[in-house]
Amino acid sequence: MRCVIARFPFDLTKNDVLDAMKGVKPEPVTGESVTIGRRSYPVKQVGEVITRQDRRDFSAGEVVRAMTALGFTCRLRPEEAPVPVGGAVQRASVLLGAPTAA
């Protein structure tokens, strides 16, 4: 399939991407990610490996579009655990005389 990443056309197949990412250790995911095999890779890492270009040369959206078209699962953001609103907030409420929620 023909994909344009960083203004350059690439003829990529799913097998080409799988072969290119074989043996590549995934970096920690902080933003968009692509699931290749059983591993999740940051989108920019995948783009750098398959295009051999610097990560600053292309956007994450270009790589997400190409990987989705090839049939890979892309996630926009990792799920974040909810931050508990206890502790300091409740203590401050008690000190200020506001009623606390149970």
Secondary structure, 3 states (H helix, E strand, C coil): CEEEECCEEEECCHHHHHHHHCCCCCCCCCCCEEEECCEEEEHHHHHHHHHCCCHHHCCHHHHHHHHHHCCCEEECCCCCCCCCCCCHHHHHHHHHCCCCCC
